[in-house]
Amino acid sequence: MNNKILKEERASITVLSAVIMIFIIIFLVLAFISISNKKSSQIKEIEQIESSYDSDIEQTYKQTVEKDELKED
């Protein structure tokens, strides 16, 4: 009788440990996915900012050069 209870306790501890490990793994995977998505969206935003600055800088340069040429004439 005592041996049967001990085996049942071991089985329940094993099941509990397995469930806890599965939850930890799920939590880590979700955290990784969240961080990965956040990082990719930040990279996209940075690329958009860089492209907008590139076009604005070129336009500003051209306008400034044109103004300077008009002033010299």
C-alpha positions in Angstrom: 0.0 0.0 0.0 2.7 2.4 1.0 4.7 1.6 -2.2 1.6 2.4 -4.4 1.2 5.8 -2.8 4.9 6.6 -3.4 4.6 5.7 -7.1 1.5 7.9 -7.5 3.4 10.8 -5.8 6.3 10.3 -8.1 4.1 10.3 -11.2 2.3 13.4 -10.1 5.6 15.2 -9.4 6.8 14.1 -12.9 3.6 15.4 -14.5 3.8 18.7 -12.6 7.4 19.1 -13.6 6.6 18.4 -17.2 3.7 20.9 -17.2 5.9 23.6 -15.6 8.6 23.0 -18.2 6.2 23.3 -21.0 4.8 26.6 -19.7 8.4 27.9 -19.3 9.2 26.9 -22.9 6.0 28.6 -24.2 6.8 31.7 -22.3 10.3 31.9 -23.6 9.2 31.3 -27.2 6.5 34.0 -26.9 9.1 36.4 -25.4 11.5 35.7 -28.3 8.8 36.2 -30.9 7.8 39.5 -29.3 11.3 40.8 -29.1 11.9 39.7 -32.7 8.8 41.5 -34.0 9.7 44.6 -32.0 13.3 44.6 -33.5 12.1 44.1 -37.0 9.6 47.0 -36.7 12.3 49.2 -35.3 14.5 48.4 -38.2 11.7 49.2 -40.7 11.1 52.6 -39.0 14.8 53.4 -39.0 15.0 52.6 -42.7 12.0 54.9 -43.4 13.6 57.7 -41.4 16.8 57.3 -43.2 15.1 57.3 -46.6 13.1 60.5 -45.7 16.2 62.3 -44.6 18.1 61.3 -47.7 15.5 62.7 -50.0 15.0 65.9 -47.9 18.8 66.5 -47.7 19.2 66.2 -51.5 16.2 68.6 -52.1 17.5 71.1 -49.6 21.0 71.0 -51.1 19.6 71.6 -54.6 17.4 74.5 -53.4 20.3 76.0 -51.5 22.6 75.8 -54.5 20.0 77.3 -56.8 19.4 80.2 -54.4 23.1 80.8 -54.2 23.4 80.8 -58.0 20.6 83.3 -58.3 22.2 85.6 -55.7 25.5 85.6 -57.5 23.9 86.6 -60.8 
